[in-house]
């Protein structure tokens, strides 16, 4: 059996606002919206031209979960820690970091060397506190 990554699901408090932010900030397009019959769950599947997907989910009475200040705090709690997006060169980590911050992302870890020699990384958060890592995979 062969598997491959398809998508990550993220619960958000405002589905329309989240769709707008993710589409604009991460260059995603709406693939399809849905609701689950018999429940109050609604969602929208977003897709990047490269193929990765982010599924935004909304339930009106959902309670907030972990909103980590950064990757070390997120790693101290079991469960989802962050979404990671790769860029093509180490310089693009800085460029994407600045672009996402200008689009309303929160600063969580400024661009710096990654633990892997020769690589760079940075962390931002979406408007709801979910961590997004930027990393280059050229080395």
C-alpha positions in Angstrom: 0.0 0.0 0.0 1.3 3.4 -0.9 0.1 6.6 0.8 0.8 10.2 0.2 0.0 13.4 2.1 -3.4 14.9 0.9 -4.3 17.7 3.3 -4.3 19.2 6.8 -7.5 20.3 8.5 -7.6 23.4 10.6 -10.6 24.5 12.7 -11.3 28.3 12.5 -13.7 30.6 14.2 -14.8 32.5 11.1 -14.9 30.4 7.9 -15.4 33.2 5.4 -12.6 35.3 6.9 -10.2 32.3 7.1 -10.9 31.3 3.4 -10.1 34.9 2.4 -6.9 35.0 4.4 -5.6 31.6 3.4 -6.4 32.2 -0.3 -4.7 35.6 -0.3 -1.7 34.8 1.9 -0.9 31.3 0.8 -2.0 31.5 -2.8 -4.7 28.9 -2.4 -7.9 28.5 -4.4 -11.3 27.2 -3.2 -11.7 23.6 -4.4 -15.1 23.0 -2.8 -17.3 24.0 0.2 -19.3 21.4 2.2 -21.4 20.8 5.2 -21.9 17.5 7.1 -25.6 16.6 7.2 -27.1 16.4 10.7 -24.3 18.5 12.2 -23.3 22.2 12.4 -19.9 21.4 10.7 -19.1 23.4 7.6 -15.8 23.4 5.7 -14.0 24.5 2.6 -11.2 22.6 0.9 -8.5 24.9 -0.5 -5.8 23.9 -2.9 -2.4 25.2 -4.0 -1.3 24.9 -7.6 1.5 22.5 -6.4 -1.1 20.1 -5.1 -1.2 20.5 -1.3 -4.5 21.2 0.3 -5.7 22.9 3.5 -9.2 22.1 4.8 -10.7 24.8 6.8 -13.4 23.6 9.3 -15.9 25.6 11.3 -18.3 24.7 14.1 -20.1 27.7 15.7 -19.5 26.6 19.3 -15.9 25.2 18.9 -13.6 26.0 21.8 -10.2 27.4 21.4 -7.2 25.0 21.6 -3.5 25.6 21.9 -2.3 28.9 20.5 1.4 28.4 20.9 3.7 31.4 21.0 6.2 29.5 18.9 7.5 26.0 17.8 9.1 25.2 21.2 5.8 25.8 23.1 3.9 23.8 20.4 6.3 20.9 20.8 5.6 20.8 24.5 1.9 19.9 23.9 0.9 16.6 22.3 -1.1 17.0 19.0 -0.9 19.3 16.1 2.1 21.6 16.2 2.4 23.4 12.9 2.0 23.4 9.2 5.2 23.6 7.2 5.6 25.1 3.7 8.8 24.7 1.7 10.3 27.4 -0.4 12.9 27.0 -3.2 15.9 28.9 -1.8 17.1 30.0 1.6 16.5 33.7 0.6 12.9 32.9 -0.1 12.4 32.1 3.6 13.0 35.8 4.3 10.9 37.0 1.4 7.9 34.8 2.2 8.2 35.6 5.9 8.0 39.4 5.2 5.1 38.9 2.7 3.1 36.8 5.1 3.6 39.3 8.0 2.5 42.1 5.6 -0.6 40.0 4.9 -1.5 39.9 8.6 0.4 36.8 9.9 1.8 37.0 13.4 5.6 36.9 13.9 6.5 33.8 15.9 10.2 33.2 14.9 12.1 35.4 12.6 14.1 33.8 9.7 17.2 32.0 11.0 19.4 29.0 10.4 17.5 25.7 10.7 18.8 22.7 12.7 19.6 21.1 9.4 23.0 22.5 8.2 22.7 25.1 5.4 18.9 25.5 5.7 16.8 28.5 6.9 13.5 28.5 8.6 11.0 30.9 10.1 7.6 30.7 11.8 4.5 32.9 11.5 0.9 32.3 12.7 -2.4 32.7 10.9 -4.9 35.2 12.3 -6.1 32.5 14.7 -2.8 31.5 16.2 -2.1 28.4 14.1 1.7 28.1 13.4 3.1 28.0 9.9 6.7 27.1 9.3 8.6 28.3 6.3 11.7 26.2 5.4 13.9 25.7 2.4 14.7 22.2 1.3 17.5 22.9 -1.1 20.3 21.4 1.0 
